[in-house]
């Protein structure tokens, strides 16, 4: 059954925007100079104490402040190829009461015309962050799409683990993890089985 028409801009203002401050991840629909419009940017919410063991006037240790760390971006033809997978990942996202947020509606021509921040839970955020990181610099769009489909099948724990392995262990270790994971999920370039496996996922 087709979904009821929704004013996405108004819906974002009234419901989604207020959730961003506490969301584990945020997906931005934005614009970057010299990049095809729109650009999708995934940011992870973490806590940092930049002042070490700093304490307040009463001697209590200051709480770490929340910061949003960019985990990756997606634009152009790779974004177009991945949109069906992104919608699949975003559709189950709910608020804390279990009510669907209908974020998949923003991965459409209408939704992508907006400039907005979408609140994500840990599972959706980790999966999108991983997809965005893995597709970077890959020229084979079939591998990009296949990787996206296979990441979508990860559990929350698997996605969070692999995102951490590709972003939190230093430049060299992160690069090695990305390289190995690209092969594990997307095969080697020009492997004839890539197309076969991709068609299997598309048909589901």
C-alpha positions in Angstrom: 0.0 0.0 0.0 1.4 3.4 -1.0 2.4 5.6 1.9 0.3 8.7 2.7 1.6 12.0 1.3 3.8 13.8 3.8 5.1 17.4 3.9 8.7 16.4 4.4 10.0 19.9 5.3 7.3 20.4 7.9 7.6 16.9 9.3 11.3 17.4 9.7 10.8 20.7 11.5 8.1 19.4 13.8 9.4 15.9 14.6 12.8 15.0 13.4 14.9 18.1 14.1 14.4 17.9 17.9 15.8 14.4 17.9 19.2 15.3 16.4 20.8 16.4 19.7 20.7 13.0 21.3 20.8 10.7 18.2 23.9 8.4 18.1 24.3 9.4 14.4 23.1 12.2 12.1 22.7 12.0 8.4 23.0 15.4 6.7 21.6 16.2 3.3 23.7 19.1 2.2 25.8 20.8 -0.6 29.6 20.9 -1.0 31.4 23.1 -3.4 32.5 21.3 -6.6 30.5 18.1 -5.7 27.3 16.9 -7.3 24.2 18.0 -5.4 23.1 16.7 -2.9 25.8 15.4 -0.7 25.0 12.9 2.1 27.3 13.2 5.2 27.2 10.8 8.1 28.3 12.0 11.5 28.7 10.1 14.7 28.0 11.6 18.2 30.8 11.0 20.6 31.9 12.5 23.9 35.3 14.1 24.4 37.1 15.8 27.3 39.6 18.1 25.7 40.8 19.4 29.0 41.9 16.1 30.5 41.2 16.0 34.2 39.5 19.5 34.3 37.2 20.2 37.2 34.5 22.7 37.9 34.4 25.3 40.8 33.1 22.6 43.2 35.9 20.2 42.4 33.7 17.9 40.3 35.2 16.5 37.2 33.7 18.2 34.1 31.6 16.1 31.9 32.9 15.3 28.4 31.2 17.4 25.8 29.4 15.9 22.8 31.0 16.3 19.4 29.9 15.0 16.0 32.6 13.3 14.0 32.3 12.8 10.3 32.5 9.2 9.2 32.0 9.5 5.5 30.1 11.1 2.6 28.2 9.9 -0.5 27.4 11.8 -3.7 27.1 11.5 -7.4 26.6 8.2 -9.2 27.6 6.0 -6.2 24.8 7.7 -4.2 22.3 7.0 -7.0 23.3 3.4 -7.1 23.0 3.0 -3.3 19.7 4.8 -2.8 17.5 1.6 -2.7 19.8 0.2 -0.1 19.8 3.4 2.0 16.0 3.4 2.0 16.0 -0.2 3.1 18.4 0.6 6.0 16.5 3.8 7.1 12.9 2.4 6.9 13.0 0.5 10.2 14.4 3.4 12.2 12.1 4.4 15.1 12.0 6.9 18.0 12.5 5.7 21.6 8.8 4.8 21.8 9.1 2.5 18.8 7.2 4.8 16.4 8.7 4.8 12.8 10.5 8.0 11.8 9.9 7.4 8.1 13.4 8.5 7.2 13.3 6.5 4.0 11.1 9.1 2.5 14.0 11.5 2.5 16.0 9.2 0.1 13.7 10.2 -2.8 13.9 13.0 -5.4 11.6 15.1 -3.2 13.5 14.4 0.1 16.9 15.0 -1.4 16.0 18.5 -2.5 15.8 19.5 1.2 18.7 20.5 3.3 18.2 18.7 6.6 19.7 16.6 9.4 18.1 13.2 10.0 18.5 11.4 13.4 19.7 7.8 13.2 20.0 5.0 15.6 23.2 3.1 16.1 22.4 0.4 13.6 21.4 2.6 10.7 24.2 5.1 11.5 26.9 2.4 11.6 25.7 0.8 8.4 25.6 4.1 6.5 28.9 5.2 7.9 30.5 1.9 6.8 29.0 2.0 3.3 30.1 5.6 2.9 33.7 4.8 3.9 33.9 1.6 1.9 32.7 3.2 -1.4 35.2 6.1 -1.2 37.6 5.9 -4.2 36.0 2.8 -5.7 35.5 3.2 -9.4 33.5 0.0 -10.0 29.9 1.0 -9.3 28.8 -2.7 -9.2 31.2 -3.3 -6.4 29.9 -0.2 -4.6 26.3 -1.4 -4.8 27.2 -4.9 -3.8 29.1 -3.7 -0.8 26.1 -1.6 0.2 23.7 -4.6 0.0 26.0 -6.8 2.0 26.5 -4.2 4.7 22.8 -3.8 5.0 22.6 -7.4 6.1 24.9 -6.8 9.0 23.6 -6.9 12.6 23.9 -3.8 14.7 26.9 -5.3 16.5 28.7 -6.2 13.3 28.2 -2.8 11.7 29.4 -1.0 14.8 32.4 -3.3 15.1 33.5 -2.9 11.5 32.9 0.9 11.5 35.2 1.1 14.5 37.8 -1.1 12.9 37.9 1.2 9.8 37.9 4.6 11.7 39.4 4.3 15.2 42.7 2.5 15.0 45.0 5.0 13.3 45.5 5.8 9.6 47.4 2.7 8.6 45.2 0.2 10.4 42.0 1.9 9.2 43.3 1.8 5.6 44.1 -1.9 5.9 40.7 -2.7 7.4 39.0 -0.8 4.6 41.0 -2.6 1.9 40.3 -6.0 3.3 36.6 -5.4 3.9 36.1 -4.1 0.3 37.4 -7.4 -1.0 35.5 -9.5 1.6 32.2 -7.8 0.7 32.7 -6.7 -2.9 35.2 -9.2 -4.4 38.2 -8.3 -6.5 37.8 -5.9 -9.4 36.4 -7.5 -12.6 35.4 -10.7 -10.8 32.6 -12.2 -13.0 30.7 -13.3 -9.9 30.1 -9.7 -8.8 27.3 -9.2 -11.3 25.7 -12.5 -10.4 25.6 -11.8 -6.7 24.4 -8.3 -7.2 21.4 -9.5 -9.3 20.6 -11.9 -6.5 20.4 -9.0 -4.0 18.4 -6.8 -6.4 15.8 -9.4 -6.9 15.0 -9.9 -3.2 
